[in-house]
Amino acid sequence: MDRRQFLRVTGGTLLAGAVGTSRRAGAHPGPFEPLGSVDIDGAKEVVLSADGKTAFVAATSGYVTVDVSSPDRPRILAERRGLLSDHDDGPFRNIYDVKLDGETLLAVGPANPLPGSPAGVLVVDVSDPAAPVEQTFHETDYPIHNCFAADGRAYLTANDGDENPVVVLDVETGDELGRWSVVSADERWADVPTRVRAVHDVWVQDGVAAISLWDAGTWLVDVSDPGDPSVLGSVGAGDPAELTSLSADQQRTTGRTPPGNHHSAATDESGDLLGIGIESWGIEVTRDDETTELVGGPSGVELWDISNPASPTRLSTIDPPPSPAPTIGGVWTTAHNFDFHDGFLYSSWYRGGVKRHDVSDPSNPVELSWWRDPERASFWAAQYAYPFADEGVFVASSWGVDDVSPALYTFPDHAGEQRDSPALDTEATPDSTATQTTARETETTTTDTASRADVPGFGIGVGAAAFGAAGWLYRRRARQQRE
């Protein structure tokens, strides 16, 4: 969402500020729990309309619009599947992200290289959310994991297996307006394996893009003129020479464990407070003496002052919930997508649940509420929705656990404590909680055999996605040339 979507305005009055003051006063009576939910097959990212009363959900094989104006009874307004079925490579699949610009919805994909599916941006008129109209499809020769929409422009993650740029399109015409990559900023990054510098996400506010580049960090880029982007600063960019020198085993381990793993970023209304979500896991490694050790573990959300983007200042870190099994095949509690609104942070932690923090003093974030049900819900995103009665509402999408259906949940926007909250193990044991040893502190050989290609958040799939994209791109271009 852009700056205008942060400031919910009704009749010229900023409701968010007025409600925010009362919400910060104290805990609400009664337990903290969801107001309602609705099952959505394939649920991934969620975004809200300007008034916050309609949710738009990326649903893997399509998209869904949901009325959340009665938060205890959310209901599906429209569900679109089998998109572009008449396309030579149709249908359009692996849709993990949607973004909204006014009354225009963008659905992008495939999230990871997927031969046999068209790639690009589906432009949808959602002026009537109950009857969305697909207007056009801008085809690309790269997969699109995430995007951003603002002022008639689409900002796309373009993991082409080479420079891995952010590409800016004119939504109406599909024309490319410009692109930026870390390689264009510093040619030394060209030698860094693409598996550790994938472009995972992009956020744009007031002409400044925060671009999440995994182990290449988060880059702040002036895109006010997309044809002539310029670097303003970076956070955690790392040393290209060090990343280039990693062995193949070290690259795999580095792509899964901290430091690095910059997954997503967003700013608050002012544009001066930057949140960086770090997505990571633990991994078993074998040392030279043939002993094994669990290194890494889940990561949290870092808060940075970027009022001077050339010199960002780290203010604090919101730690992740503990996991009893932090490996890829275990219980994920690492940070995923989040949202700022009026001095609050709404965050998702997969099976670690959803949380609300007061970040009005970002140097000292205060946890106000936390809800989780690790046997049923694994949260992908959390977003503020709208003021409701004497408080507000936020929503969170869950992609489900095992055979439990994915869903969209609605939550009250108040402080409180979950009744009989399911425990997440806090005891550190050799088989459960990872140490904070990093991949770069030791020569390692990975023994974690979980499938990298199955991980949607890019964390461990980043290498497969980047290298796979190169071959996928070649096959698409070859076919186009034959035609």
N, C-alpha and C positions, 0 to 999 in steps of 0.2 A: 504494500500500500504506500501511497505517497503522502506528502505532508498534509494534503487536504483531507485524506482519510483518517489522519490522526485526530484532527480537530472536528469532532462531530458537531455540526452547527444546525440548530433548528430555530427558525424565526429570528436569526441573527444573534442568538444567545449561545455562548459556549457552555453547553450542559456539562461537559466532562469536568471542567474546573470546579464547578459548583458541587457536583456530586462527589468529586475526589476528596474534598475537604472533610465531608461528613464520613466517608468510608474510612478515612485514616484514624477516626476517633477511637475505635476499639473493636473487640471481637463481637460477632453477632451471636445472639442466643441460639442454642441448639448446635447439633453436630454439623461439621462441614461435609457436604456430600453433593453429588450431581442433582440438578433439578430435573433432568430428563435425558433421554437418548433416543437415537433412531439408527437402526442398522443400515449400513451402506457397504455393499460388497466392493472390496478393493480400495477402501478409503485411504487417502494419503494426505496431501496438503489441503488446507482450508483457508479461504479468505472471505471477508465480509463486505457487504454493500456499504455505501456511505452512511446510511442511517443505522447500520449494524443489525438489521432485522432479517436479512437474508444471507445465508451462508452458501458459498460455492465450493464444492469439494471435488478435487481430482480423485478419480475412482479407478485408475489403472486402465480399464477398458473403455473409459468414457469420463463423463462428469455428471454431477448431481447438484441441483439447487434445492435448498432447504429453508423453509420458513421457521425462524427461531423467535418470532415476535411473541409467542406464548412459550417461554423457555421450558416450562414443565411438560409441553406437548409439541416438541419439534416435529415437523412433518415434511416429507418430500414433496416438492412442487413439480419437479421435472427430473427425469433420468434419461440420459442419452448414452447409448451403447452402440457398438458396431459402426463407429464413425468412419467415413470414407471407405465404406465397403466396396464401392464401385471403382476405387483406385486400383491400379495394376498391382500394387503391393499391399492393398488394404486387407483388413481394416486397420485403422490407426490404433496403436496399442502402446502399453507402457507409459501411460500418462500419469506422472507423479506430481506434476505442478500445474496450478492454474493461478493467474493473476488478474486483477481487475483494474481497469482504467475508466472511471465514470461508469457508463453502461455497456462497456465493451469488455468481454471476458476473453482472455487468451488461455488456451490449453496447449501445452507443448509436450513433445516427446519424439521418439522414445527416450526414456530417461537414460538408458544405457544402450549401446549398440545392439540392434535387433534386426538382422537381415530378414526381409519379408514383411517389414512394416514401413510405411512412409514416415519420413522425418520432417518436422516442421512446426509451424504455428497455425493452429486453428483459431480463427477470429469469429467470435460469437456475439450477436446482439442480445443482451439480457435486459433490455429496458422493461420487458415483461418476464420476470424470472420463471413464471409458470409455463412460458411458451418461448424458450430461447430459439434464436434463428442463426444457424451457421451461415456466415457470410462468405468467407473465403478461406483458403488454405495456402499459406506461404511455405513452399517446400524448401528444405535445406539439404545440404550434402553432409551433415553432421547430426549426431543425436543431440538432444537438448534435455539435460537433467533438470535444470531450473531456469527461471526467467524473472524479469521484473517488467512492469508496465507503468508508464507515466507519460502524460502529455503527447499521446499519439505515437509513442515509440515503444518498441519491444527490445529489451536487453536480454540477450540469450547466451547461455553457457554453451560454448562450441568446442567440445573435446574432439578435435580432429586428429589427434595422435601426433601432432606436430607442434604448433605454437600454442594450442589450447586457448584461443582468445575469447573475449566477450565481444559479441557482434551486435550492433545496433541496427534495427530495421524500422522503416516507416510502416506502421501498422496498416495504413490504408492501401499503400501501393506495393508493399513488400520489398521496396528498394533498400539496399544496404546503405546506411548513412555513415558508417565508420566501424572500426574495430580497434581493440587494444589487447595486447598480450604482454606478459612479463618478459617474453623474449624480445619484444620490440623496445621495452624499457631498458634492458640490459642483456646483451647478446650472450653473456656467460650462462644464462639460464637455458640456452639452446642445448647445452651439453648435459643438462640434468634430465634423468629419465622422466618421461611424461607421467609415469605411475605416481611420482611424488610431487608433481606440480599440476595436477588436474584442476581445471576451473570448475568448482562445485556449485557456487551460488553467487548471486549479485543482488545488491540493494542500492537504490538510487534515491537521493534526496537533495533538493536544491542544486542539481547539476553535479553532485559529487557521488561517484559510485564507490561502494565498498565491495571489493571483489575477493571472494574466498578461494584461495589457491592451495589448500591442503598444507603440505609441508613447505610451500613457498610463502606461507603467511597470508595476511590480509593486506591488500593494496588499496589506497585511497587515490582515486583518479578523477580529475576534472573532465567530465563528459558533456559540459554545457554546449560545446561544439563537438559533436561525435566524430566529425571528420578530422579533428585535430586534438585528440585527447592528450592530457599531460598529467604526470604523476605528481601528487601532492605530498605523499608520505606512505609509510607502510608500517605494519606491526608484525613482528615475529617472522620476518622474511627468511631468516637463516642465511647460511653461507653456500652459494652455488657450488664452490669448489668442494666443500665437504659432502654435499649431497651427490655430486658427480662421482665421488670416490667410493660410494657405498657399493658393497657386493650385492649380488642378486638377492641373497638371503637377508641382508641388512635392509635392502629396499622394501622387501615384503614386511619385515618387522616394523620398520620405521613408518610405513603406511598405515599400520594398525595401532601403534602405541604413541603416547606423548614423548617428547614435545612435538609441536606442529599440529597436524590434523585440524586445520581451520576449516570448519564445515559450513558455517553460515554467519552472517553479520546483519545487524540492523542498528539504526540510530533512533534516539528519542526525538520528540517534537522539535527541540532546539537544533538538532544536528550536531551538537557538541559531545553528547554521550554516545559512545559506540559499544555495543555488545558483540562479543565474538563467541559463538558456540563451538566448543571443541569436542569432536566425536572420536572416541578411542576405546580400545578394549585391552584386556590382558592377553598375553601370549606366552606359551611355554617355550623356553629356549634351552638348548643343550650347550653347556660350556665345554671348554677344552678337556676338562677332567671327566667328561661324560655325565656330570650331574645335571639335573634339570632345575630350572627356576622359572617362576611366573613373573614376568616383567610387565610394566605398563599398568593399565586399568582404565576405568571410566574417567572422563574429564567433565568439566563444568562450563560455566559461562563467565567469561572475563569482561570486566567493565573498564573502559578506557576513556580518558578525556582527550578528545581530538579537536579542541578549540583551536589549537595550533597543529594542523595535520602533519606538518614537517617534524614535529616532536611530540608524538602521542605519549600520554602519561597513564600508566596502569594504576587504577584506583582500588580494585578489589577483584576477588574471584568468588563466585557462588559455586560451592562444591557439589558434586553429584551425589545422589543417594548411594549408599553402599550396595554392592552386589554380592550375593553368596557365590556367584560363579561368573566372573567378569570376562570370560573368553567369548569368542565369536559364537560358539555353540552353547553358551550359558545364558544367564539372565542379564539382558541389556539394561543398564541404568545410566548410560552416558547422555550428555546433552543432545537435544535435537532442536527443532525450530521454536522460536520464541517471539514475543511481541512486547513493545513498550507502549504504555499509555498513561499520561497524566501522573508521572512519578511512580508507576508500578511496572513490574516486569512479570509477564505471564510466560511460563516455561514448560516444556515437555521433556520427559526423561525416559521414553519408552516404557518398560515395565516398572520403572521407578516412579511413574505417575506424572501428575501435573502439580506445579507450585505457583504461588503468588508471593512476590517480594515487594516491599516498599523500598524503592531505590531513589527516593527524594534526596537522600544523602548517599550518593553512589559509592562513597568510600566506606560506607557501613550499611550494606543492604540488610534488611530485616525480613526474615521469613514470616509470613502471616498465615499461610495455609498450605496444606499439602494433602492431596488425595491420591491413593493408588489402590489398584486391585490387580496385582501382578499375575494372577491366574486367568484374568479375563481381558485386561486392557493393556495395550502397549502404545503409548501416545506419540504421535508423529508431529503434531503442531498444537500450539495454544494461541488464541487470538482474543483480544478484547472485542466485545460486540457492541453494547449500547447501554445507556442509563436505563434503569428499570426500577420503578417505585422509589424507595429511599436508598437504593444501591445500584449495582450494575450487573451485567451478565458477561461472562466470557465463555468461549466454546473451545473444545479440544477434539481433534480427530484421533481415533485409535485404529491401527491396522490389524487389531485382533491378536489373539494368542491361540496357537494350535487350532482347535476346531471351533473356537469362540468367534462369533461374527465381528468383522470390523464395524465401527460405528462412529457417529458424531455425538458428543456429549455436550450438554449445557451445564454451567456451574454458576452459583451466586458469586458476585464480586465483593465478598466480605471476608474478614478474618475469621478463623475458627479452626477447630480440631476435628479430625475424622474419628468417628466412634469405632472402637474395635479395629483400628487400622492394622492391616496385615503387616507383619514384621518383615523387614529386609535385613538379612544377617549382617551384623557389624563385627563379628568375631573374625579376626584375620587368621586364616589357616593356610598351610602350604597348598591346599587343593582348592581354595575358594577365592580369597582376596589377593589381588596382584600387588606386588611391591611397586614402588615408584622408581625402580631402576629403569633407565631408558635404553632404547635399542642401540644408541650410539655409544654407550659406555662399555660395551663388550662385543667381541666377535660372537655371533650366534648362528645357530641353525634352527629353523622353526620346526616344531613338531605338531603344531596345531593343524589338523587336517580338514577343518571346515571348508566348505566350498566358497571360494572367493567370489565366484560369479553370482552367487545367490544373495549377496548382501546389497540391498537397495540404496543404503545411505552413502555408498561410495567408499566407506572406510577401508574395507579390505578389498573391495572390488575395483578400487581405483586403477590398479595396474592393468587388470584385465580389460577394464573399460577403455582406457587410453590406448593400449596396444591393439585391442580388438577394433577400435574405431578406425585405425589406420587402414586395416585390411578391408573393413566394411566400406570406408570411403572410396578405396580403390575400386572395389567391385561396383559400387554405384556409378562412379564416373565412367568406368569401362562400359557399363550397360548404356549410359546416356550417350556415349560417343557412338556406340553401335546403332543407336536409334537415329 
